[in-house]
Amino acid sequence: MSVNVVKDAISGIKGILGGKSNSYSEEFSKGRELALVALKSQAALLSANIIIDVCVDYNQFVNSDIMLIVVTARGTAAVIE
């Protein structure tokens, strides 16, 4: 997911002033949901009915023009009978 320059500038100002950036929080939430949906989809392809030891990781890659938010979810797909 990428965050545009306007959100970046507003978040930078809020960060300096000690505020919370809702736009970044929303992007991280969207990323988390997308990663968990993808994890569930992959588990379903393996005929799993449970995912254990789920972990969600967040990373940022910043370029001069754009910031990328990378959210990954991992876990162990299993079958409970």
C-alpha positions as CSV (number, residue, x, y, z in Angstrom):
1,M,0.0,0.0,0.0
2,S,1.3,3.5,-0.7
3,V,0.6,6.7,1.2
4,N,0.4,9.9,-0.8
5,V,2.4,13.1,-0.4
6,V,-0.5,15.0,1.2
7,K,-1.1,12.4,3.9
8,D,2.7,12.2,4.4
9,A,3.0,16.0,4.9
10,I,0.1,16.2,7.3
11,S,1.3,13.3,9.3
12,G,4.8,14.8,9.5
13,I,3.4,18.0,11.0
14,K,1.2,16.1,13.5
15,G,4.2,14.0,14.5
16,I,6.3,17.1,15.2
17,L,3.5,18.5,17.3
18,G,3.0,15.2,19.2
19,G,-0.4,14.3,17.6
20,K,-1.6,11.1,16.1
21,S,-2.1,10.7,12.4
22,N,-5.4,9.1,11.7
23,S,-4.6,8.7,8.0
24,Y,-1.6,6.4,8.8
25,S,-3.7,4.5,11.4
26,E,-6.4,3.9,8.8
27,E,-3.8,2.7,6.2
28,F,-2.3,0.3,8.7
29,S,-5.7,-1.0,9.6
30,K,-6.6,-1.6,6.0
31,G,-3.3,-3.3,5.4
32,R,-3.9,-5.6,8.4
33,E,-7.3,-6.6,7.2
34,L,-6.0,-7.3,3.7
35,A,-3.2,-9.4,5.0
36,L,-5.5,-11.4,7.3
37,V,-8.0,-12.0,4.4
38,A,-5.1,-13.3,2.2
39,L,-3.9,-15.5,5.1
40,K,-7.4,-17.0,5.5
41,S,-7.7,-17.5,1.8
42,Q,-4.4,-19.4,1.6
43,A,-5.4,-21.6,4.6
44,A,-8.7,-22.4,2.9
45,L,-6.8,-23.6,-0.2
46,L,-5.0,-26.0,2.1
47,S,-8.4,-27.2,3.5
48,A,-7.4,-25.9,6.9
49,N,-10.2,-24.9,9.4
50,I,-7.9,-23.1,11.8
51,I,-4.9,-20.9,11.7
52,I,-2.7,-20.9,14.8
53,D,0.2,-18.7,15.9
54,V,-0.8,-15.7,13.8
55,C,1.6,-12.8,13.6
56,V,1.2,-9.5,11.8
57,D,4.2,-7.5,10.9
58,Y,4.4,-3.9,9.7
59,N,7.2,-2.3,7.7
60,Q,7.7,1.1,5.9
61,F,9.8,1.8,2.9
62,V,10.3,5.5,2.3
63,N,11.4,7.0,-1.0
64,S,11.7,10.7,-1.9
65,D,8.3,10.6,-3.6
66,I,6.3,7.9,-1.8
67,M,6.0,5.8,1.3
68,L,5.1,2.2,1.1
69,I,3.5,0.3,3.9
70,V,4.0,-3.4,3.9
71,V,1.9,-5.5,6.1
72,T,2.4,-9.3,6.3
73,A,0.5,-11.9,8.2
74,R,1.7,-15.4,8.9
75,G,0.5,-18.4,10.8
76,T,0.2,-22.1,10.7
77,A,-2.7,-23.6,8.9
78,A,-4.1,-26.7,10.6
79,V,-7.1,-29.0,10.6
80,I,-9.1,-29.8,13.8
81,E,-11.3,-32.8,13.6
